[in-house]
Amino acid sequence: MKFHTERTKYLFDNIKNGDFLASYRKPWYFLFSQLVKVVTGNKLGHIAAIFDVERGDNIIRFKLGEQTISEGKKITEYCITRSFDKLYMIDSRFRNKNIDTYLLANRHILSSDQNIELGKYWREKEDYSLAELSFTVNWFYKIFGKKEKIYDNNCSTAARQSMIRVGIQDSKFDDKVPNPTEFAKFSFIKSIVKIKAGKNG
């Protein structure tokens, strides 16, 4: 899958329900990202799900559901605004020079019912599990994993489960627990675009 880089305008024009944002914190910047990289071999460190996208003439609001270490499952609302001189502004989270952000576009167009179900999933309270992180390593899962158990207590497994809840899945990975990099390779991910969001979009 080819990567290419776009500005914030690309998010404004293309973001939709069912897409995902992936991020990678440079290892020297954030110790846990270094741990994830060592344990899983990941090139992506975090996955978050997009839902409740609302479009206006010069503003887009969307919610981000994610499984985090500090808060477990959480939902945050963000917006992208467009000014009269075509500048696009987005929250500072997306402008952090130490974090690379990627839009993972879902090839499926979600119905309103599917979008509602996504919201329900991300409002269910569950804590992050560092223990389950080890199961994203394939050999560890094959030896110690329970085939009947649903692993969804870290970011990528929660994102995968959110898609299963709305009837979208990739059978190729049914027998293992995906890490963020594997998640990005699922067949329902149509494209991966790096977003370069500066101070002025």
Backbone torsions as a table, in degrees:
resi	resn	phi	psi	omega
1	MET	NA	128.9	-177.7
2	LYS	-83.4	142.2	175.1
3	PHE	-103.1	143.3	167.4
4	HIS	-142.0	165.0	-173.2
5	THR	-110.1	136.4	178.1
6	GLU	-134.0	168.4	177.1
7	ARG	-92.9	-178.3	-178.8
8	THR	-58.9	-30.6	178.1
9	LYS	-53.1	-35.8	-179.3
10	TYR	-62.3	-42.6	175.7
11	LEU	-61.7	-45.3	-178.9
12	PHE	-57.6	-41.6	-175.8
13	ASP	-81.7	-25.1	-167.1
14	ASN	-121.5	-18.1	-174.3
15	ILE	-61.3	139.5	-178.2
16	LYS	-150.3	165.1	177.1
17	ASN	-59.5	136.0	178.5
18	GLY	95.3	-10.7	174.1
19	ASP	-75.2	172.2	178.8
20	PHE	-134.6	152.2	169.9
21	LEU	-110.2	128.6	175.1
22	ALA	-111.4	148.2	178.7
23	SER	-139.1	157.6	177.9
24	TYR	-138.5	114.2	175.5
25	ARG	-86.6	128.9	-179.4
26	LYS	-57.8	128.8	-169.7
27	PRO	-53.0	-36.3	-179.1
28	TRP	-69.3	-17.8	-175.6
29	TYR	-86.9	-32.1	-173.4
30	PHE	-142.9	114.8	-171.3
31	LEU	-58.1	-39.7	-177.5
32	PHE	-64.1	-35.8	177.2
33	SER	-62.0	-34.9	177.3
34	GLN	-66.4	-39.8	177.3
35	LEU	-61.6	-45.7	178.8
36	VAL	-59.2	-43.2	-178.7
37	LYS	-63.5	-42.6	-179.9
38	VAL	-66.4	-45.1	-175.8
39	VAL	-71.2	-42.7	-170.5
40	THR	-108.7	-13.1	-174.7
41	GLY	73.0	18.9	-174.7
42	ASN	-67.4	143.6	168.7
43	LYS	-103.1	-13.3	171.0
44	LEU	-117.2	144.0	-174.3
45	GLY	-109.0	-16.4	-174.2
46	HIS	-155.9	143.8	177.2
47	ILE	-125.8	135.4	176.6
48	ALA	-135.7	146.4	-173.7
49	ALA	-100.6	140.9	-178.9
50	ILE	-102.9	132.3	175.2
51	PHE	-153.9	174.1	-178.8
52	ASP	53.2	46.6	177.0
53	VAL	-75.3	126.4	178.5
54	GLU	-123.6	126.7	-176.9
55	ARG	-107.7	134.5	170.3
56	GLY	-122.9	-178.7	-178.4
57	ASP	-60.4	-43.4	-175.6
58	ASN	-128.7	20.6	179.0
59	ILE	-151.4	144.1	172.2
60	ILE	-129.0	127.8	174.7
61	ARG	-109.1	143.7	176.4
62	PHE	-151.9	157.8	177.5
63	LYS	-109.1	146.7	-179.1
64	LEU	-120.3	117.4	176.6
65	GLY	-99.6	132.2	-178.1
66	GLU	-152.3	156.4	176.2
67	GLN	-103.8	114.3	-174.4
68	THR	-117.7	157.9	179.8
69	ILE	-66.3	-43.8	-172.2
70	SER	-76.3	-32.7	-172.3
71	GLU	-125.0	1.3	-173.2
72	GLY	69.2	-144.0	176.7
73	LYS	-69.3	135.2	176.6
74	LYS	-148.6	156.9	177.9
75	ILE	-123.8	130.9	177.3
76	THR	-126.6	140.3	177.7
77	GLU	-101.4	135.8	178.7
78	TYR	-128.0	166.2	173.9
79	CYS	-144.1	154.4	172.3
80	ILE	-119.5	126.6	179.6
81	THR	-114.0	147.3	177.6
82	ARG	-117.6	126.4	-179.7
83	SER	-92.1	172.3	-176.1
84	PHE	-60.5	-27.1	-179.7
85	ASP	-97.0	23.6	173.3
86	LYS	65.0	30.5	172.0
87	LEU	-92.3	139.7	-177.4
88	TYR	-113.9	123.4	-178.0
89	MET	-113.9	139.9	-179.7
90	ILE	-140.0	160.4	-177.3
91	ASP	-53.5	150.4	-177.0
92	SER	-59.9	-24.0	176.9
93	ARG	-52.8	-35.0	-176.1
94	PHE	-91.4	-1.6	-179.5
95	ARG	-112.0	7.9	-178.8
96	ASN	-71.1	119.2	-175.8
97	LYS	-66.8	-15.3	179.8
98	ASN	-91.5	0.7	-179.2
99	ILE	-125.7	126.1	172.0
100	ASP	-91.5	131.5	-178.1
101	THR	-117.5	137.9	-178.2
102	TYR	-128.6	139.2	171.1
103	LEU	-94.1	119.7	174.9
104	LEU	-100.3	105.4	-175.3
105	ALA	-81.7	129.7	176.8
106	ASN	-80.5	131.5	-179.9
107	ARG	-74.2	-11.9	178.4
108	HIS	-93.6	144.0	171.6
109	ILE	-96.4	116.6	-176.3
110	LEU	-77.8	142.4	173.9
111	SER	-77.5	168.5	178.3
112	SER	-63.5	-35.6	177.9
113	ASP	-65.6	-40.6	177.2
114	GLN	-64.2	-40.0	178.2
115	ASN	-62.9	-41.9	177.3
116	ILE	-61.3	-41.5	-180.0
117	GLU	-64.7	-36.3	175.6
118	LEU	-59.8	-46.2	178.4
119	GLY	-58.6	-41.9	178.7
120	LYS	-62.2	-42.9	-179.0
121	TYR	-60.7	-47.0	-175.6
122	TRP	-75.0	-12.4	175.3
123	ARG	-88.4	-10.0	176.0
124	GLU	-72.4	131.7	-175.1
125	LYS	-83.6	122.5	173.7
126	GLU	-146.9	141.5	178.7
127	ASP	-85.1	152.9	173.6
128	TYR	-69.2	142.7	179.3
129	SER	-120.4	109.5	175.3
130	LEU	-64.0	-31.8	179.7
131	ALA	-62.3	-38.0	-178.8
132	GLU	-73.3	-16.8	178.2
133	LEU	-58.6	-36.9	-178.8
134	SER	-62.7	-26.4	-178.7
135	PHE	-73.9	-9.4	175.4
136	THR	-77.1	-8.2	172.1
137	VAL	-86.8	119.2	-169.3
138	ASN	-54.6	-47.2	-176.8
139	TRP	-65.5	-34.5	179.8
140	PHE	-67.0	-41.2	178.5
141	TYR	-65.3	-41.9	-178.4
142	LYS	-62.3	-33.7	-178.4
143	ILE	-83.8	-45.6	-170.2
144	PHE	-111.5	-13.2	-175.8
145	GLY	-72.4	151.1	176.8
146	LYS	-101.7	118.7	-174.9
147	LYS	-61.1	-30.8	-176.7
148	GLU	-83.9	-11.5	-177.1
149	LYS	-84.3	141.9	173.3
150	ILE	-93.3	115.4	178.0
151	TYR	-94.0	109.0	-179.9
152	ASP	-144.0	32.5	-178.1
153	ASN	-106.3	22.4	164.6
154	ASN	-138.3	174.7	-165.5
155	CYS	-60.5	-47.7	-174.5
156	SER	-74.6	-34.9	178.5
157	THR	-72.5	-33.3	175.3
158	ALA	-66.6	-41.4	178.1
159	ALA	-62.3	-41.7	177.6
160	ARG	-62.1	-45.5	-179.5
161	GLN	-63.3	-33.7	178.5
162	SER	-62.3	-35.6	177.8
163	MET	-72.8	-39.6	177.2
164	ILE	-60.0	-37.5	179.7
165	ARG	-62.4	-26.2	179.3
166	VAL	-105.7	14.2	173.2
167	GLY	85.1	21.0	179.9
168	ILE	-120.7	124.8	177.2
169	GLN	-155.5	168.5	179.9
170	ASP	-119.2	105.7	-175.0
171	SER	-64.0	-19.7	-179.7
172	LYS	-59.1	-27.8	-177.2
173	PHE	-113.0	22.5	-177.9
174	ASP	-63.2	-25.6	-173.3
175	ASP	-98.4	12.7	177.1
176	LYS	-149.6	170.1	-177.0
177	VAL	-100.9	119.7	-174.3
178	PRO	-78.0	140.9	166.3
179	ASN	-89.0	173.0	-176.4
180	PRO	-56.5	-37.9	179.9
181	THR	-67.0	-41.0	176.6
182	GLU	-65.7	-39.1	178.4
183	PHE	-56.5	-40.6	-178.4
184	ALA	-65.8	-15.1	-179.9
185	LYS	-95.9	0.3	179.7
186	PHE	-60.6	150.1	-176.3
187	SER	-66.2	-21.2	179.1
188	PHE	-81.9	-5.2	173.5
189	ILE	-88.3	114.5	-174.6
190	LYS	-82.2	-39.9	-177.8
191	SER	-155.6	159.2	177.5
192	ILE	-126.9	119.9	-176.2
193	VAL	-124.1	123.9	175.9
194	LYS	-76.9	129.8	-178.5
195	ILE	-102.2	120.1	178.5
196	LYS	-102.3	96.2	-175.4
197	ALA	-104.0	106.1	178.6
198	GLY	-92.3	-172.1	-178.8
199	LYS	-62.1	-29.7	-180.0
200	ASN	-114.5	36.6	177.9
201	GLY	87.4	NA	NA
